[in-house]
Amino acid sequence: MNEADAASVVRDAGGAELLERLEHLDAAREAPRPDATVEAPTASPEWDVVFAGGGLSLLVAAALAKRGARVLVVDRARAGTAHREWNASEAELQPLLDRGLLESLDEVRVATYDDGFCQFHGGPPYRVRGVLDVAVDAGALLAAVRRRAEAWGVRFLDGHALVGWGASERGVRAVFAGDVDVTAHILVDARGAASPLAVADLVCPTVGGVLEGADFDPRVGEILVTTEGISDGVQHVWEAFPGRAGQLTTYLFYYADAAKVRGRPLLMPLYARFFRELGRYKPGAARLVRPTFGYIPGWSRTVPGPRSPAPRVVLSGDVAARHSPLTFCGFGAMLRSFGPAADALHRALEAGRSPDDSIMHDAPIHRWTGALAKLMASGRFQENAMNELLGAAFSTLHAMGNDDYAACLKDTMTAARFYRFVRDTARKRPEVFGDVLRGLGPSASVRWAGSVIAEAVRSR
């Protein structure tokens, strides 16, 4: 489907406003505007920490302000506004209560499921409990956190995009559109995929939205589902999570090598595919209530990851790309990260130094699951080969038991258990060695295998 036909499909199914937003975001990704360089501050900074961007990193800002820091949040639109829906397990949401950002999960809980499943084209569903089984009202969560942040002294400036910055060991100066010029001890880049510092090697274009009228089971979440083999050179993946009564949040996405798709509009053709294929995935008279879409950066861990370009500048959220390589789930990563990140920033302020390069938590398992994400982004699989590999992997996880299956999806699986997972998958599908070699290349394949084996032996 050419670009004009894709635009026509999106306009007819989603409306002119959605089409305009997609064209803007695709164009911004094709030609990102670099940050300007400005003179670093010479006097004592006026703020402890300035956040450029007020999405999920608002959790870090609030937790830091609660510890007494002077925090400013500046967003190009409005800080605390959600552009998608989120799911997590109840245990993963607990830090929001522990840190005082919520008084009760009932403030944001929309639904709780019995279980979920992963299913790949041509294979059976593999059910799992305790994974992404709580649907969260993203808008309500961020609104609640913004209210608490304001009560703890955070100042918000909405409608100002970061234009440029200059940093030194003394501090950092940030200039925003609208003649906003501030200085701070630390600048946190929380602009997401729109940041020119978001340079991870993988990208996950994602489209979908909240639907009404689709046929679905409100007690079950669909974590990863494929309905076809390789198409247009990529493996498309669906997910669907019940929300409020009668509503279903559904996404369609794929993993890609960021360098190979640079300069190409991705969201428009993917949304056209979403509208064209939705009825086959979810029968019924589905109607789009609220669109959700965006680019999610991902890091495979097989190459150097995003790093801060200067002292006193810290990467957070999607810019840092420290979330799960398998799901690129920024929400789960931020739930694990926001408390320790606030603590790390507070320690750096007390010590009068620049914080560590990344304040985002990076689970040990990411060193190994990153290679699996790179396989999916390699474009070197034909027909149903990727689904056969995924089917073998997830049948192994299911056979290992719910604890291991859930731990892998929630990034808590140990090295020894991950080694068993890889070993048993290879026994079930010996072609996995050829899959890895084709997808990663010889050198990266050897490094990855050696890392898995060495860490498994060390951890015993």
C-alpha positions as CSV (number, residue, x, y, z in Angstrom):
1,M,0.0,0.0,0.0
2,N,1.5,3.4,-1.0
3,E,1.5,6.4,1.2
4,A,-1.5,8.1,-0.4
5,D,-3.6,4.9,0.0
6,A,-2.5,4.5,3.7
7,A,-3.4,8.1,4.4
8,S,-6.9,7.6,2.8
9,V,-7.5,4.5,5.0
10,V,-6.4,6.4,8.2
11,R,-8.5,9.4,7.3
12,D,-11.6,7.3,6.6
13,A,-11.3,5.2,9.8
14,G,-9.7,7.6,12.3
15,G,-10.5,11.1,11.1
16,A,-8.6,14.1,9.7
17,E,-7.2,15.0,13.2
18,L,-5.5,11.6,13.6
19,L,-4.1,11.8,10.1
20,E,-2.6,15.2,10.8
21,R,-1.0,14.0,14.1
22,L,0.5,11.0,12.4
23,E,2.0,13.0,9.6
24,H,3.5,15.5,12.1
25,L,5.1,12.7,14.2
26,D,6.4,10.8,11.2
27,A,7.9,14.0,9.8
28,A,9.5,14.9,13.2
29,R,11.1,11.4,13.4
30,E,12.4,11.7,9.8
31,A,14.1,15.1,10.5
32,P,14.7,15.5,14.3
33,R,15.8,18.9,15.4
34,P,19.1,18.9,17.3
35,D,19.4,20.8,20.5
36,A,21.2,24.1,20.3
37,T,24.4,24.7,22.3
38,V,24.2,27.5,24.8
39,E,26.6,28.8,27.4
40,A,26.8,26.9,30.6
41,P,25.9,28.7,33.8
42,T,28.6,30.6,35.8
43,A,26.5,31.4,38.9
44,S,24.9,29.2,41.4
45,P,21.9,27.4,39.8
46,E,18.4,28.4,40.8
47,W,16.9,24.9,40.6
48,D,18.2,21.5,41.9
49,V,16.7,19.5,39.0
50,V,14.9,20.6,35.8
51,F,12.9,18.0,33.9
52,A,12.5,18.5,30.1
53,G,9.4,16.5,29.6
54,G,6.6,15.6,31.9
55,G,5.4,12.2,30.9
56,L,6.1,9.1,33.0
57,S,9.3,10.7,34.4
58,L,6.9,12.8,36.4
59,L,7.0,9.9,38.9
60,V,10.7,10.6,39.4
61,A,10.1,14.3,39.7
62,A,7.5,13.8,42.4
63,A,9.5,11.3,44.4
64,L,12.5,13.6,44.3
65,A,10.5,16.7,45.4
66,K,9.1,14.7,48.3
67,R,12.7,14.3,49.5
68,G,13.1,18.1,49.5
69,A,14.7,18.9,46.1
70,R,13.7,22.1,44.2
71,V,12.2,20.6,41.0
72,L,11.0,22.3,37.8
73,V,9.1,20.3,35.1
74,V,8.8,21.9,31.7
75,D,6.8,20.2,28.9
76,R,6.2,21.1,25.3
77,A,2.5,20.4,25.8
78,R,1.0,19.7,29.3
79,A,2.9,17.7,31.9
80,G,1.0,14.8,33.3
81,T,-1.0,14.0,30.1
82,A,-1.2,10.4,29.0
83,H,-1.1,9.3,25.4
84,R,-1.6,5.6,25.9
85,E,-3.0,3.1,28.4
86,W,-0.9,1.0,30.8
87,N,-1.0,-2.4,32.4
88,A,1.1,-3.9,35.2
89,S,0.9,-6.5,37.9
90,E,-0.2,-5.4,41.4
91,A,3.2,-6.1,42.9
92,E,4.8,-3.9,40.2
93,L,2.4,-1.0,41.2
94,Q,3.2,-1.3,44.9
95,P,6.1,1.3,44.7
96,L,3.5,4.0,43.9
97,L,1.9,3.3,47.3
98,D,5.2,2.9,49.1
99,R,6.5,6.3,47.9
100,G,3.2,8.1,48.6
101,L,2.4,8.9,45.0
102,L,-1.0,7.1,45.4
103,E,-3.0,6.4,48.5
104,S,-4.7,3.4,47.0
105,L,-4.5,1.5,43.7
106,D,-8.3,2.1,43.5
107,E,-7.4,5.6,42.4
108,V,-6.2,4.3,39.1
109,R,-7.3,0.7,38.7
110,V,-9.6,0.1,35.8
111,A,-9.8,-3.7,35.7
112,T,-8.1,-6.9,37.0
113,Y,-7.9,-10.1,34.9
114,D,-7.8,-13.7,35.8
115,D,-4.8,-14.4,33.5
116,G,-3.3,-13.6,30.1
117,F,-1.7,-15.5,27.3
118,C,0.8,-15.4,24.4
119,Q,0.0,-17.1,21.1
120,F,1.8,-17.2,17.9
121,H,0.4,-17.9,14.4
122,G,-0.2,-21.6,14.0
123,G,0.3,-22.5,17.6
124,P,-1.7,-22.8,20.9
125,P,-2.2,-20.1,23.5
126,Y,0.3,-20.2,26.5
127,R,-1.5,-18.9,29.5
128,V,0.2,-17.1,32.4
129,R,-0.9,-15.5,35.7
130,G,0.3,-12.4,37.4
131,V,1.6,-10.6,34.2
132,L,0.1,-7.2,33.1
133,D,-3.2,-8.3,34.8
134,V,-4.1,-4.8,36.2
135,A,-5.4,-2.2,33.8
136,V,-4.4,1.3,34.9
137,D,-6.1,4.6,34.0
138,A,-3.0,6.4,32.7
139,G,-4.6,9.8,32.7
140,A,-5.8,9.4,36.3
141,L,-2.4,8.2,37.4
142,L,-0.5,11.1,36.0
143,A,-3.1,13.6,37.1
144,A,-2.9,12.2,40.7
145,V,0.9,12.3,40.6
146,R,0.9,15.9,39.3
147,R,-1.3,17.0,42.2
148,R,1.0,15.4,44.7
149,A,4.0,16.8,43.0
150,E,2.6,20.3,43.2
151,A,1.8,19.8,46.9
152,W,5.5,18.8,47.4
153,G,6.7,22.0,45.7
154,V,7.2,21.0,42.1
155,R,6.7,23.9,39.7
156,F,5.2,23.2,36.2
157,L,5.7,25.2,33.0
158,D,3.4,23.8,30.3
159,G,3.7,24.7,26.6
160,H,7.5,25.1,26.3
161,A,9.8,22.8,24.3
162,L,13.5,22.5,25.1
163,V,15.5,24.5,22.5
164,G,19.0,24.1,23.8
165,W,21.3,23.5,26.8
166,G,24.8,24.0,28.0
167,A,26.4,22.0,30.8
168,S,29.6,22.0,32.9
169,E,30.7,20.5,36.2
170,R,29.1,23.6,37.9
171,G,25.6,23.0,36.5
172,V,23.4,23.2,33.4
173,R,21.5,25.9,31.7
174,A,18.4,25.0,29.7
175,V,16.6,27.3,27.2
176,F,13.0,26.6,26.3
177,A,10.7,28.1,23.7
178,G,8.9,31.1,24.9
179,D,12.0,32.8,26.4
180,V,12.2,30.4,29.3
181,D,15.8,30.4,30.5
182,V,16.7,28.4,33.6
183,T,19.7,27.0,35.4
184,A,19.9,23.8,37.5
185,H,22.4,21.4,39.1
186,I,21.0,18.6,36.9
187,L,18.9,18.5,33.7
188,V,16.8,15.4,33.1
189,D,16.0,14.7,29.5
190,A,12.6,13.0,29.7
191,R,11.3,13.9,26.2
192,G,10.8,10.4,25.0
193,A,11.4,9.3,21.4
194,A,11.2,13.0,20.3
195,S,14.6,13.7,22.0
196,P,17.6,13.9,19.7
197,L,19.4,12.0,22.4
198,A,17.1,9.0,21.9
199,V,19.7,7.0,19.8
200,A,18.9,3.4,20.7
201,D,19.5,0.8,18.0
202,L,15.9,-0.6,17.9
203,V,12.6,1.1,17.4
204,C,9.1,-0.1,18.0
205,P,6.4,1.8,16.0
206,T,3.1,1.2,17.9
207,V,-0.5,2.1,16.9
208,G,-3.9,1.2,18.3
209,G,-6.3,2.6,20.8
210,V,-9.3,2.1,23.1
211,L,-12.1,0.3,21.3
212,E,-15.8,-0.3,21.8
213,G,-17.9,-2.9,20.1
214,A,-15.2,-5.6,19.7
215,D,-15.8,-9.2,20.9
216,F,-13.4,-10.1,23.8
217,D,-13.3,-11.9,27.1
218,P,-13.0,-9.2,29.9
219,R,-11.3,-11.6,32.2
220,V,-8.3,-12.3,30.0
221,G,-5.4,-10.2,28.7
222,E,-3.6,-10.9,25.4
223,I,0.0,-10.2,26.0
224,L,1.7,-11.1,22.7
225,V,-0.3,-12.4,19.7
226,T,0.5,-12.9,16.0
227,T,-2.1,-13.7,13.4
228,E,0.2,-14.1,10.3
229,G,3.8,-14.7,9.3
230,I,6.3,-12.2,8.0
231,S,4.6,-9.4,6.0
232,D,6.2,-6.4,4.5
233,G,9.5,-7.7,5.8
234,V,8.5,-7.6,9.5
235,Q,6.6,-9.7,12.1
236,H,3.6,-7.8,13.3
237,V,2.4,-8.4,16.9
238,W,-0.9,-7.6,18.5
239,E,-1.8,-7.1,22.2
240,A,-5.2,-6.5,23.8
241,F,-6.1,-5.6,27.3
242,P,-9.7,-5.2,28.6
243,G,-10.4,-1.9,30.4
244,R,-13.6,-0.3,31.5
245,A,-16.8,-2.2,30.9
246,G,-17.2,-2.8,27.1
247,Q,-13.8,-1.3,26.3
248,L,-10.7,-3.0,25.0
249,T,-7.2,-1.4,24.5
250,T,-5.5,-2.9,21.4
251,Y,-2.1,-2.3,19.9
252,L,-0.3,-3.4,16.7
253,F,3.5,-3.1,16.6
254,Y,6.7,-4.5,15.3
255,Y,10.4,-4.3,16.1
256,A,12.8,-2.7,13.6
257,D,16.5,-1.8,13.3
258,A,16.4,2.0,13.8
259,A,19.2,2.6,11.3
260,K,17.4,0.6,8.5
261,V,14.1,2.5,8.8
262,R,15.6,6.0,9.4
263,G,13.9,8.5,7.2
264,R,10.8,6.4,6.5
265,P,7.3,7.2,7.8
266,L,6.2,4.2,9.8
267,L,3.2,5.1,11.8
268,M,0.9,6.0,8.9
269,P,1.2,2.6,7.0
270,L,1.1,0.7,10.3
271,Y,-2.2,2.5,11.3
272,A,-3.6,1.7,7.9
273,R,-2.8,-1.9,8.5
274,F,-4.3,-1.8,12.0
275,F,-7.6,-0.6,10.6
276,R,-7.5,-3.1,7.7
277,E,-6.7,-6.1,9.8
278,L,-8.5,-5.3,13.1
279,G,-11.7,-7.2,12.2
280,R,-9.7,-10.3,11.5
281,Y,-8.0,-10.1,14.9
282,K,-11.0,-8.9,16.9
283,P,-14.4,-9.7,15.3
284,G,-17.4,-7.5,16.0
285,A,-18.3,-3.9,15.2
286,A,-15.2,-2.3,16.8
287,R,-15.2,1.5,17.0
288,L,-12.1,3.5,17.9
289,V,-12.9,5.6,21.0
290,R,-9.4,7.0,21.5
291,P,-6.3,6.5,19.4
292,T,-2.9,5.8,20.9
293,F,0.3,5.7,19.0
294,G,4.0,6.5,19.0
295,Y,7.6,5.4,18.6
296,I,9.2,3.5,21.4
297,P,13.0,3.4,21.3
298,G,14.7,0.1,22.4
299,W,18.2,-1.0,23.1
300,S,19.3,-4.5,22.2
301,R,22.3,-4.5,24.5
302,T,24.4,-6.0,21.7
303,V,25.8,-2.5,21.0
304,P,26.6,0.5,23.2
305,G,23.4,2.1,24.5
306,P,22.2,5.7,24.8
307,R,24.6,7.7,27.1
308,S,24.5,11.2,28.6
309,P,26.4,13.6,26.3
310,A,27.6,15.8,29.1
311,P,28.0,16.1,32.8
312,R,24.9,17.2,34.7
313,V,22.6,15.9,31.9
314,V,20.7,12.7,32.7
315,L,18.6,10.5,30.5
316,S,15.2,9.2,31.7
317,G,12.4,7.1,30.3
318,D,12.3,6.2,26.6
319,V,15.4,8.5,26.0
320,A,17.5,6.1,28.1
321,A,15.8,3.0,26.6
322,R,16.6,0.8,29.6
323,H,13.2,-0.9,29.5
324,S,12.6,-4.5,28.5
325,P,14.0,-5.4,25.1
326,L,11.2,-7.9,24.6
327,T,8.2,-5.6,25.3
328,F,9.7,-2.1,25.2
329,C,7.4,-1.4,28.1
330,G,8.2,2.0,29.5
331,F,5.6,1.8,32.2
332,G,7.0,-1.3,33.9
333,A,10.5,0.1,33.6
334,M,9.5,3.3,35.2
335,L,7.7,1.5,38.1
336,R,11.0,-0.2,38.8
337,S,13.1,2.9,38.3
338,F,11.4,6.0,39.7
339,G,12.1,5.4,43.4
340,P,15.8,4.4,43.0
341,A,16.2,7.1,40.4
342,A,14.9,9.8,42.7
343,D,17.3,8.4,45.4
344,A,20.2,8.5,43.0
345,L,19.5,12.1,42.0
346,H,19.1,13.1,45.7
347,R,22.5,11.5,46.6
348,A,24.1,13.4,43.7
349,L,22.7,16.7,44.8
350,E,23.9,16.1,48.4
351,A,27.4,15.2,47.1
352,G,27.5,18.2,44.7
353,R,28.3,15.9,41.8
354,S,26.9,14.7,38.5
355,P,24.8,11.5,38.9
356,D,25.6,8.2,37.2
357,D,25.1,8.1,33.5
358,S,21.6,6.5,33.6
359,I,19.2,6.6,36.5
360,M,17.0,4.0,34.9
361,H,17.1,0.5,36.3
362,D,18.4,-2.0,33.8
363,A,17.5,-5.6,34.8
364,P,20.3,-8.2,34.3
365,I,18.0,-10.3,32.1
366,H,18.0,-7.5,29.5
367,R,21.6,-8.4,28.5
368,W,20.1,-11.7,27.1
369,T,16.6,-10.8,26.0
370,G,18.0,-7.9,24.0
371,A,19.4,-10.3,21.5
372,L,15.9,-11.9,21.1
373,A,14.5,-8.5,20.3
374,K,17.3,-7.9,17.8
375,L,16.4,-11.2,16.1
376,M,12.8,-9.9,15.6
377,A,14.1,-6.7,14.1
378,S,16.7,-8.3,11.9
379,G,14.4,-8.8,8.9
380,R,16.2,-12.1,8.1
381,F,13.3,-14.5,8.7
382,Q,10.9,-15.8,6.1
383,E,7.2,-16.8,6.1
384,N,6.4,-18.4,9.5
385,A,9.9,-19.0,10.8
386,M,9.7,-16.2,13.5
387,N,6.4,-17.6,14.8
388,E,7.9,-21.1,15.0
389,L,10.8,-19.7,17.0
390,L,8.5,-17.8,19.3
391,G,6.2,-20.8,19.7
392,A,9.1,-23.0,20.7
393,A,10.4,-20.4,23.2
394,F,7.1,-19.7,24.8
395,S,6.1,-23.4,25.0
396,T,9.4,-23.9,26.9
397,L,8.6,-21.0,29.3
398,H,5.1,-22.5,29.8
399,A,6.5,-25.9,30.6
400,M,8.9,-24.4,33.1
401,G,5.9,-23.3,35.2
402,N,4.1,-20.0,35.9
403,D,6.8,-18.6,38.2
404,D,9.5,-18.8,35.5
405,Y,7.1,-17.8,32.7
406,A,5.9,-14.7,34.6
407,A,9.5,-13.8,35.8
408,C,10.8,-13.8,32.2
409,L,8.0,-11.4,31.0
410,K,8.5,-9.2,34.1
411,D,12.3,-9.1,33.7
412,T,13.0,-10.8,37.0
413,M,14.2,-14.2,35.7
414,T,17.6,-15.3,37.1
415,A,20.6,-16.1,34.8
416,A,20.5,-19.8,35.7
417,R,16.8,-20.1,34.8
418,F,17.3,-18.1,31.6
419,Y,20.1,-20.5,30.7
420,R,17.8,-23.4,31.2
421,F,15.1,-21.6,29.1
422,V,17.6,-21.1,26.2
423,R,18.9,-24.7,26.5
424,D,15.5,-26.3,26.5
425,T,14.3,-24.1,23.6
426,A,17.3,-25.2,21.6
427,R,16.5,-28.9,22.3
428,K,13.0,-28.4,21.2
429,R,14.0,-26.4,18.1
430,P,17.6,-27.1,17.1
431,E,17.2,-24.5,14.3
432,V,17.5,-21.8,16.9
433,F,21.3,-21.8,16.5
434,G,20.9,-20.9,12.8
435,D,18.2,-18.3,13.8
436,V,20.6,-16.6,16.2
437,L,23.5,-16.7,13.7
438,R,21.4,-15.2,10.9
439,G,19.8,-12.5,13.1
440,L,22.9,-11.4,15.1
441,G,25.8,-12.3,12.9
442,P,28.8,-14.5,14.1
443,S,30.5,-12.1,16.5
444,A,27.4,-10.9,18.3
445,S,26.1,-14.5,18.5
446,V,29.3,-15.7,20.2
447,R,29.3,-12.8,22.6
448,W,25.7,-13.4,23.5
449,A,26.0,-17.1,24.0
450,G,29.2,-16.7,26.1
451,S,27.4,-14.1,28.3
452,V,24.5,-16.4,28.9
453,I,26.6,-19.4,29.8
454,A,29.2,-17.4,31.9
455,E,26.5,-15.7,34.0
456,A,24.6,-18.9,34.5
457,V,27.7,-20.6,35.8
458,R,28.7,-17.7,38.0
459,S,25.3,-17.4,39.6
460,R,25.1,-21.1,40.6
